[in-house]
Amino acid sequence: MTDKHSRLCTRESGTDYGALGEHLERPDRPEEACGVFGIYAPGEDVARLTYFGLHALQHRGQESAGIAVGDGETVTVTKNLGLVSKVFRESDLDSLTGSVAIGHTRYSTTGMSTSWENAQPHLSAIGHQVIALAHNGNLVNTHELREELKGNGIRFRSTTDSEVIATLIGHYTQVHNHIREGIRETMRLIKGAYSVVLITEDALYAFRDPYGVRPLVLGKTAGGHWVVASETCGLDIVGAEHVRQLEPGEMVKVSADGLEVERAVPAEKPSLCVFEFVYFARPDSVLNDCTVYEARRQMGAALARSATADADLVIGVPDSGVPGAVGFAEESGIPYGEGLIKNRYVGRTFISPTQSIRQQGIKLKLNPLRHAIEGKRLVVVDDSIVRGNTSRKLVQLLRDAGATEVHMRITSPPVRWPCFFGIDTDSQEQLIGSTMSIDEVAEHIGVDSLAYLSLEDMVSATGCAPYEFCLACFDGAYPIDIPDEIRKGKLSLEPCGEAG
C-alpha cells in the first residue's frame, strides 16, 4: 500500500498499555459494543460531521476512535487509542477532506484493546483501490476464516475479526471485479453479528448480518445527504432525520448515483440484542421504532408491579438505571429522588491505580447524596448485575451514607449465559447469576431484598412486541450456532434453576 493511494495519520502514546490488564477490575455489567458512523455528503465537512457522530456514539466504546475519509482519489485514516475528544485535533480534521467518511468508537471483544493496530477503521488495499472498514459485532468463525486466508499467503496486521472481513471483501472483489459482489460473497461466509460501514475513495457501503443482532440505522440530512449510524442519536447530532433501520441481511451503497439498496443475503429470524434496550443504547435513541427511554421506564414500572418494596425513596443508578427508577416510582407511588451523582468526566482511564485506590474505585464514578438518603429505606434500580463486584461496593457506599435499608431492583433477568456476538461478558463461571441463586446474590451484595424483572415483562416493556430479540444471555438460546471450540471456552456450568 503506497502513499499514492492512502495516508495513515496517527499520534503515538507514551503509555505502556500492555502491563495494565492485571490492574483493571472488570466492571459489573456487560462491556459496551462498538459504535459506527458513515456519511456521503459532497460539499460538506464530512470529517467534522463524523467527529460529532462519534461523540454521540462515545458510550458504545471508549478504548479507541478513528475516522476515514475518501476524497475521490485516496482514502485517509486517522485513529488512535483514547476517547474521541483526545484522538482528534483541529489539524487532523482540517486534513481529512473529501465527500465520504466513516468513523468508529471501539470497545474490544476480539483482539488486544491496547493495540493501536486493532483501532478502526481498518485500512486495506484491493489491487490499486483502497477501502476503510469499521465493524460493530463479533464473528464466531473468525479463526477458521483467518487460517484459510493465511494458508493462501495472506498476512494480518491486527488480531481483529474486522480485518478478516476487510480481507475477504478484498479477495472476492478481485475475484469478481466488483466490490458489491465481494461484500455479498463475504456476507455468505462470515457467521456472527456484524453491522459494518465501508468506504472507497468515492462511495459509502453499509451492511448488516442476516439476524440483525447489532443495530444500524439510516438517516437523511436536510441537504439530502445519506447517513448511517449504530443509533439514531448519531443521526440527531448531525441534523439527519431517521428514515429506517437497515434490515437484517441488507446492504446499501451511497455514491454519486444516489442510494442503492439490496438484500445481499437472506434474512434469518430477527434477533436484535435486547441489551440495547436494557443498557447499551442511549436513552434518546430509537430502535425498531421504539424509544429506549420509554422502554426502560416501562421496565421499572413492571418491576414495581411484580416486586414492590416498603421504602421511602426510589433512586436509579446513573445513567441507564434512572428511567427504570422513574417508572418504578410512578407505578409504586414511592417518591423518586436523586441519591447518586455520577462524575461524567471519568471514562476508561489508562492510569494504573494502587491497590488502596482501587478499593475506592467506585467513588471515582459515583458519589452518594448523603442528605437525600440518610435515614431512608431505599429502592435502588439498576439495569443488570453481571459479576456482582460493583453492586456490592455500591450497596456498601449507600449504607455508609446512612441508608437504613437497601432494596435492589434490576430491570432485566439474571445474566446467566455469556455473549458471543460483540458483548464482553466473560465465561459462565464469572457470571454471578450462573453461580449463585437470587437469594445468594442478595446476600453477596449485601441488600435487604433483591428482585429481577422477568424475561416476558422485559420484552413486553420494550414496546416492540411481537419483534423477536436475541435473549441468549438470559435463556441460553443462541440464534446463531456457536462452534464447539468457542463454546467450550465460555460455557461450563448449568445455570441456577430460579427464574428471575
Secondary structure, 3 states (H helix, E strand, C coil): CCCCCEEEECCCCCCCHHHCHHHCCCCCCCCCCCEEEEEECCCCCHHHHHHHHHHHCHHHCCCEEEEEEECCCCEEEEEEECCHHHHCCHHHHHHCCCCEEEEEEECCCCCCCCCHHHCCCEEEEECCEEEEEEEEEEECCHHHHHHHHHHCCCCCCCCCHHHHHHHHHHHHHHHHCCHHHHHHHHHHHCCEEEEEEEECCCCEEEEECCCCCCCCEEEEECCCCEEEECCHHHHHCCCEEEEEECCCCEEEEEECCEEEEEECCCCCCCCEECHHHHHHCCCCCEECCEEHHHHHHHHHHHHHHHCCCCCCEEEECCCCCHHHHHHHHHHHCCCECCCEEECCCCCCCCCCCCHHHHHCCHHHHEEECHHHHCCCEEEEEECCCCCCHHHHHHHHHHHHCCCCEEEEEECCCCCCCCCCCCCCCCCHHHCHHHHCCHHHHHHHHCCCEEEECCHHHHHHHCCCCCCCEECHHHHCCCCCCCCHHHHHHHCCCCCCCCCC
